[in-house]
Amino acid sequence: MTTQSKLYITASELAELLGISVGHAYKIIKKLNAELDAKGYITITGRVNREYFNERVYTVKAPEKKEGEQ
């Protein structure tokens, strides 16, 4: 595995991980890259930063508690 392939996840790899079509994987990559672009990061078409992908797909945040709740 090269350094670049460790940093970025491709559509085919994403499709295999999530059990989806490659076409749908490209849509997800496009969405994630748009989010990164909006934050000022440089993106590569057809690939997404592996760390950002893991954060967005596998991280579950606890729901925020309303005032007065424990």
MDTraj code that builds the backbone (N, CA, C; nanometers):
import mdtraj as md
import numpy as np

residues = "MET THR THR GLN SER LYS LEU TYR ILE THR ALA SER GLU LEU ALA GLU LEU LEU GLY ILE SER VAL GLY HIS ALA TYR LYS ILE ILE LYS LYS LEU ASN ALA GLU LEU ASP ALA LYS GLY TYR ILE THR ILE THR GLY ARG VAL ASN ARG GLU TYR PHE ASN GLU ARG VAL TYR THR VAL LYS ALA PRO GLU LYS LYS GLU GLY GLU GLN".split()
xyz = np.array([
    [0.0845, -0.1185, 0.0000],
    [0.0000, 0.0000, 0.0000],
    [0.0885, 0.1242, 0.0000],
    [0.0592, 0.2173, -0.0884],
    [0.1381, 0.3400, -0.0937],
    [0.0886, 0.4387, 0.0107],
    [0.1675, 0.5410, 0.0330],
    [0.1298, 0.6436, 0.1296],
    [-0.0007, 0.7105, 0.0892],
    [-0.0169, 0.7384, -0.0417],
    [-0.1386, 0.8050, -0.0885],
    [-0.2613, 0.7186, -0.0641],
    [-0.2513, 0.5878, -0.0873],
    [-0.3679, 0.5027, -0.0680],
    [-0.4049, 0.4888, 0.0795],
    [-0.3100, 0.5123, 0.1678],
    [-0.3401, 0.5104, 0.3107],
    [-0.4126, 0.6379, 0.3529],
    [-0.3802, 0.7504, 0.2871],
    [-0.4400, 0.8781, 0.3226],
    [-0.5812, 0.8945, 0.2675],
    [-0.6054, 0.8352, 0.1509],
    [-0.7330, 0.8555, 0.0827],
    [-0.8049, 0.7234, 0.0618],
    [-0.9372, 0.7303, 0.0615],
    [-1.0189, 0.6139, 0.0330],
    [-1.0819, 0.6351, -0.1051],
    [-1.0801, 0.5318, -0.1870],
    [-1.1354, 0.5403, -0.3216],
    [-1.2808, 0.4944, -0.3221],
    [-1.3485, 0.5208, -0.4319],
    [-1.4893, 0.4828, -0.4445],
    [-1.5056, 0.3318, -0.4385],
    [-1.4175, 0.2582, -0.5021],
    [-1.4307, 0.1124, -0.5005],
    [-1.4108, 0.0560, -0.3603],
    [-1.3160, 0.1112, -0.2857],
    [-1.2940, 0.0664, -0.1482],
    [-1.4120, 0.1041, -0.0595],
    [-1.4613, 0.2256, -0.0765],
    [-1.5767, 0.2715, 0.0011],
    [-1.6987, 0.1842, -0.0282],
    [-1.7204, 0.1509, -0.1558],
    [-1.8331, 0.0666, -0.1954],
    [-1.8248, -0.0699, -0.1280],
    [-1.7057, -0.1257, -0.1240],
    [-1.6867, -0.2563, -0.0615],
    [-1.7099, -0.2489, 0.0896],
    [-1.6581, -0.1449, 0.1530],
    [-1.6749, -0.1293, 0.2979],
    [-1.8208, -0.1161, 0.3388],
    [-1.8971, -0.0373, 0.2614],
    [-2.0356, -0.0078, 0.2986],
    [-2.1373, -0.0995, 0.2305],
    [-2.0917, -0.1822, 0.1377],
    [-2.1824, -0.2720, 0.0672],
    [-2.2775, -0.1974, -0.0255],
    [-2.2255, -0.0975, -0.0948],
    [-2.3062, -0.0162, -0.1852],
    [-2.2430, -0.0184, -0.3241],
    [-2.3120, 0.0383, -0.4221],
    [-2.2570, 0.0443, -0.5573],
    [-2.1461, 0.1480, -0.5641],
    [-2.0598, 0.1325, -0.6630],
    [-1.9506, 0.2272, -0.6821],
    [-2.0073, 0.3649, -0.7166],
    [-2.1161, 0.3680, -0.7946],
    [-2.1789, 0.4959, -0.8286],
    [-2.2261, 0.5709, -0.7060],
    [-2.2865, 0.4980, -0.6119],
    [-2.3325, 0.5618, -0.4882],
    [-2.2128, 0.6063, -0.4035],
    [-2.1052, 0.5280, -0.4062],
    [-1.9837, 0.5652, -0.3326],
    [-1.9279, 0.6973, -0.3853],
    [-1.9324, 0.7163, -0.5181],
    [-1.8852, 0.8433, -0.5745],
    [-1.9713, 0.9599, -0.5259],
    [-2.1007, 0.9380, -0.5096],
    [-2.1888, 1.0445, -0.4583],
    [-2.1513, 1.0814, -0.3151],
    [-2.1209, 0.9808, -0.2348],
    [-2.0809, 1.0058, -0.0956],
    [-1.9482, 1.0811, -0.0932],
    [-1.8536, 1.0392, -0.1759],
    [-1.7234, 1.1070, -0.1828],
    [-1.7418, 1.2521, -0.2250],
    [-1.8282, 1.2746, -0.3228],
    [-1.8533, 1.4114, -0.3689],
    [-1.9091, 1.4972, -0.2558],
    [-2.0006, 1.4412, -0.1773],
    [-2.0595, 1.5150, -0.0647],
    [-1.9536, 1.5456, 0.0417],
    [-1.8741, 1.4459, 0.0779],
    [-1.7713, 1.4662, 0.1797],
    [-1.6664, 1.5664, 0.1324],
    [-1.6283, 1.5579, 0.0054],
    [-1.5315, 1.6543, -0.0484],
    [-1.5888, 1.7956, -0.0513],
    [-1.7190, 1.8086, -0.0764],
    [-1.7816, 1.9412, -0.0731],
    [-1.7757, 1.9991, 0.0682],
    [-1.7974, 1.9142, 0.1690],
    [-1.7874, 1.9591, 0.3085],
    [-1.6449, 2.0059, 0.3391],
    [-1.5469, 1.9278, 0.2959],
    [-1.4075, 1.9643, 0.3196],
    [-1.3708, 2.0920, 0.2450],
    [-1.4194, 2.1047, 0.1214],
    [-1.3928, 2.2242, 0.0415],
    [-1.4504, 2.3486, 0.1095],
    [-1.5691, 2.3358, 0.1669],
    [-1.6327, 2.4481, 0.2366],
    [-1.5518, 2.4903, 0.3594],
    [-1.4762, 2.3958, 0.4158],
    [-1.3916, 2.4257, 0.5313],
    [-1.2543, 2.4765, 0.4897],
    [-1.2312, 2.4847, 0.3576],
    [-1.1055, 2.5387, 0.3082],
    [-0.9979, 2.4362, 0.2763],
    [-1.0308, 2.3084, 0.2791],
    [-0.9329, 2.2046, 0.2500],
    [-0.9259, 2.1783, 0.1001],
    [-0.8110, 2.1346, 0.0548],
    [-0.7934, 2.0936, -0.0839],
    [-0.8414, 1.9496, -0.0947],
    [-0.9180, 1.9192, -0.1993],
    [-0.9716, 1.7842, -0.2170],
    [-0.9251, 1.7256, -0.3491],
    [-0.9363, 1.5945, -0.3602],
    [-0.9019, 1.5224, -0.4823],
    [-1.0275, 1.4530, -0.5315],
    [-1.0665, 1.4814, -0.6553],
    [-1.1862, 1.4222, -0.7137],
    [-1.1745, 1.2698, -0.7136],
    [-1.2805, 1.2029, -0.6680],
    [-1.2839, 1.0571, -0.6689],
    [-1.2187, 0.9913, -0.5497],
    [-1.1646, 1.0716, -0.4598],
    [-1.1020, 1.0198, -0.3374],
    [-1.1389, 1.1130, -0.2225],
    [-1.1430, 1.0565, -0.1027],
    [-1.1705, 1.1396, 0.0141],
    [-1.0725, 1.1009, 0.1243],
    [-1.0378, 1.1977, 0.2050],
    [-0.9475, 1.1743, 0.3167],
    [-1.0047, 1.0640, 0.4061],
    [-0.9253, 0.9612, 0.4294],
    [-0.9702, 0.8434, 0.5060],
    [-1.0114, 0.8804, 0.6486],
    [-0.9352, 0.9670, 0.7124],
    [-0.9658, 1.0068, 0.8501],
    [-1.0997, 1.0809, 0.8570],
    [-1.1222, 1.1701, 0.7607],
    [-1.2489, 1.2445, 0.7582],
    [-1.3655, 1.1504, 0.7292],
    [-1.3459, 1.0566, 0.6380],
    [-1.4497, 0.9577, 0.6087],
    [-1.4865, 0.8804, 0.7348],
    [-1.3873, 0.8296, 0.8069],
    [-1.4132, 0.7532, 0.9294],
    [-1.4860, 0.8376, 1.0335],
    [-1.4454, 0.9628, 1.0458],
    [-1.5100, 1.0537, 1.1416],
    [-1.6574, 1.0748, 1.1074],
    [-1.6866, 1.0985, 0.9804],
    [-1.8232, 1.1293, 0.9379],
    [-1.9136, 1.0064, 0.9345],
    [-1.8580, 0.8900, 0.9043],
    [-1.9412, 0.7708, 0.8873],
    [-1.9523, 0.6893, 1.0166],
    [-1.8452, 0.6771, 1.0892],
    [-1.8450, 0.5862, 1.2041],
    [-1.8554, 0.6538, 1.3397],
    [-1.8432, 0.7843, 1.3481],
    [-1.8507, 0.8528, 1.4762],
    [-1.9958, 0.8862, 1.5084],
    [-2.0392, 0.8454, 1.6248],
    [-2.1747, 0.8761, 1.6694],
    [-2.1643, 0.9689, 1.7894],
    [-2.2245, 1.0849, 1.7759],
    [-2.2223, 1.1815, 1.8856],
    [-2.3430, 1.1579, 1.9756],
    [-2.3224, 1.1716, 2.1039],
    [-2.4333, 1.1601, 2.1975],
    [-2.5277, 1.2770, 2.1791],
    [-2.6578, 1.2537, 2.1883],
    [-2.7517, 1.3652, 2.1729],
    [-2.7302, 1.4695, 2.2818],
    [-2.7461, 1.5953, 2.2437],
    [-2.7282, 1.7019, 2.3405],
    [-2.8488, 1.7060, 2.4346],
    [-2.8190, 1.7276, 2.5616],
    [-2.9253, 1.7331, 2.6617],
    [-2.9813, 1.8746, 2.6680],
    [-3.1103, 1.8822, 2.6875],
    [-3.1757, 2.0127, 2.7009],
    [-3.1521, 2.0648, 2.8416],
    [-3.1733, 2.1935, 2.8574],
    [-3.1544, 2.2554, 2.9871],
    [-3.2436, 2.1883, 3.0921],
    [-3.1859, 2.1519, 3.2046],
    [-3.2613, 2.0912, 3.3124],
    [-3.2623, 1.9399, 3.3074],
    [-3.2179, 1.8783, 3.1971],
    [-3.2120, 1.7330, 3.1897],
    [-3.0806, 1.6828, 3.2459],
    [-3.0836, 1.5612, 3.2952],
    [-2.9619, 1.5021, 3.3512],
    [-2.9085, 1.3971, 3.2602],
])
top = md.Topology()
chain = top.add_chain()
for i, resn in enumerate(residues, 1):
    res = top.add_residue(resn, chain, resSeq=i)
    for name in ("N", "CA", "C"):
        top.add_atom(name, md.element.get_by_symbol(name[0]), res)
traj = md.Trajectory(xyz[None], top)
